[in-house]
Amino acid sequence: MPSILVVCVGNICRSPVAEGLLRRDVPSVKLSSAGLHAVVGHGTQTEMAALAKGIDLDLSAHRARQFTPAIGKDHDLILVMERAHRDDISRIAPHLTARTMLFDHWSGAKGIADPYQNGQAAYEQAFAEILDASKTWATRLASWSI
């Protein structure tokens, strides 16, 4: 089964939502997430969890974990929220550069800004961008096999 790791900063806002959406929409792919500066052990940020719940996506079981080169190596594809995250992964684990892409690669490739503590509108914007990008990935991954 192919596997995807979704990465953001804290692993409490963007990556849990993206992981959950892809897990729901592409059950043939193994999914997980991590943060470059994870708030280890914490659940999904309240604002993002509420937005997810609004589309029947339950993120209550999510617990943040720290990205490591070993975690990255265990995945076929690493999807990041911002270009800087790709740069960080390339610096931390250069051997993972070729398998790292922006989460919104197919829907603009501008990156999805971190909404953390930036108000409800920022959470809603990030959520909408993640939702849009996940639909594009789901379509492309539906027939993915290794």
C-alpha positions as CSV (number, residue, x, y, z in Angstrom):
1,M,0.0,0.0,0.0
2,P,1.5,3.4,-1.0
3,S,2.0,5.9,1.9
4,I,1.8,9.6,2.3
5,L,3.1,11.8,5.1
6,V,1.5,15.3,5.4
7,V,3.7,17.9,7.1
8,C,3.2,21.4,8.6
9,V,4.7,23.2,11.5
10,G,2.9,22.1,14.7
11,N,0.9,19.2,13.3
12,I,-2.2,20.6,15.0
13,C,-3.9,22.7,12.2
14,R,-3.2,22.1,8.6
15,S,-1.7,18.6,8.4
16,P,-4.3,16.8,10.5
17,V,-7.1,18.2,8.3
18,A,-5.2,17.2,5.1
19,E,-4.4,13.8,6.5
20,G,-8.0,13.2,7.5
21,L,-9.5,14.3,4.2
22,L,-7.1,12.2,2.1
23,R,-7.6,9.2,4.5
24,R,-11.4,9.5,3.9
25,D,-11.2,10.1,0.2
26,V,-8.4,7.7,-0.8
27,P,-8.7,4.7,1.5
28,S,-6.2,2.7,-0.6
29,V,-3.3,5.0,0.6
30,K,-1.7,4.8,4.0
31,L,-1.7,8.3,5.5
32,S,-0.1,10.0,8.5
33,S,1.1,13.4,9.5
34,A,3.9,15.2,11.4
35,G,5.2,18.6,12.3
36,L,8.5,20.2,11.8
37,H,8.1,21.8,15.2
38,A,5.3,19.6,16.5
39,V,3.3,20.3,19.5
40,V,3.8,16.7,20.4
41,G,0.9,14.9,21.9
42,H,-1.6,17.7,21.3
43,G,-4.9,17.2,19.4
44,T,-6.1,19.2,16.4
45,Q,-6.5,23.0,17.1
46,T,-10.1,23.7,18.2
47,E,-10.9,26.0,15.2
48,M,-9.7,23.5,12.6
49,A,-11.4,20.6,14.4
50,A,-14.7,22.5,14.3
51,L,-14.4,23.2,10.6
52,A,-13.6,19.6,9.9
53,K,-16.6,18.5,12.0
54,G,-18.7,20.7,9.9
55,I,-18.0,18.4,6.9
56,D,-18.3,15.2,9.0
57,L,-14.6,14.7,9.4
58,D,-13.7,13.6,13.0
59,L,-10.2,14.5,14.0
60,S,-10.6,13.8,17.7
61,A,-8.1,10.9,17.6
62,H,-5.3,12.9,16.2
63,R,-2.2,13.5,18.3
64,A,0.7,15.7,17.0
65,R,4.1,14.1,16.4
66,Q,7.5,15.4,15.4
67,F,8.9,14.9,11.9
68,T,12.1,12.9,11.8
69,P,14.1,11.6,8.8
70,A,13.1,8.1,9.8
71,I,9.4,8.9,9.6
72,G,9.9,10.6,6.3
73,K,11.8,7.6,4.9
74,D,8.9,5.3,5.7
75,H,6.6,7.2,3.2
76,D,6.5,7.3,-0.6
77,L,5.4,10.9,-0.8
78,I,5.7,13.8,1.6
79,L,3.2,16.7,1.2
80,V,4.1,20.0,2.8
81,M,2.0,23.1,3.3
82,E,4.7,25.7,2.5
83,R,7.8,26.0,0.3
84,A,9.8,26.6,3.5
85,H,8.8,23.2,4.8
86,R,10.2,21.6,1.7
87,D,13.4,23.5,2.3
88,D,13.5,22.4,5.9
89,I,13.0,18.7,4.9
90,S,15.7,19.1,2.3
91,R,18.1,20.5,4.9
92,I,17.2,17.9,7.6
93,A,17.0,14.9,5.3
94,P,18.4,15.6,1.8
95,H,17.6,12.1,0.6
96,L,13.8,13.0,1.0
97,T,13.9,16.0,-1.3
98,A,12.7,14.2,-4.4
99,R,9.6,12.8,-2.8
100,T,8.5,16.1,-1.2
101,M,5.9,18.3,-2.8
102,L,3.5,21.1,-1.9
103,F,0.1,20.0,-0.7
104,D,-1.4,22.5,-3.2
105,H,0.9,21.5,-6.0
106,W,-2.0,20.7,-8.4
107,S,-4.1,23.7,-7.3
108,G,-1.9,26.7,-7.4
109,A,1.4,25.7,-5.8
110,K,1.5,28.9,-3.7
111,G,1.5,27.2,-0.3
112,I,-1.1,27.2,2.4
113,A,-0.5,29.8,5.1
114,D,-0.5,28.8,8.8
115,P,-3.7,30.0,10.4
116,Y,-2.5,29.4,14.0
117,Q,-3.6,32.2,16.2
118,N,-4.5,34.4,13.3
119,G,-8.2,34.6,13.7
120,Q,-11.2,32.7,12.4
121,A,-10.9,34.0,8.9
122,A,-7.4,32.6,8.6
123,Y,-8.6,29.2,9.8
124,E,-11.4,29.3,7.3
125,Q,-9.1,30.3,4.4
126,A,-6.6,27.6,5.2
127,F,-9.3,25.0,5.6
128,A,-10.8,26.0,2.2
129,E,-7.4,25.8,0.5
130,I,-6.7,22.4,2.1
131,L,-10.1,21.1,1.0
132,D,-9.6,22.2,-2.5
133,A,-6.1,20.7,-2.7
134,S,-7.1,17.5,-1.2
135,K,-9.8,17.0,-3.8
136,T,-7.2,17.3,-6.5
137,W,-4.9,14.9,-4.8
138,A,-7.7,12.4,-4.2
139,T,-8.5,12.4,-7.9
140,R,-4.8,11.8,-8.8
141,L,-4.2,9.2,-6.1
142,A,-7.4,7.2,-6.6
143,S,-5.6,4.9,-9.0
144,W,-2.1,5.2,-7.5
145,S,-0.3,1.9,-6.9
146,I,3.3,1.0,-6.4
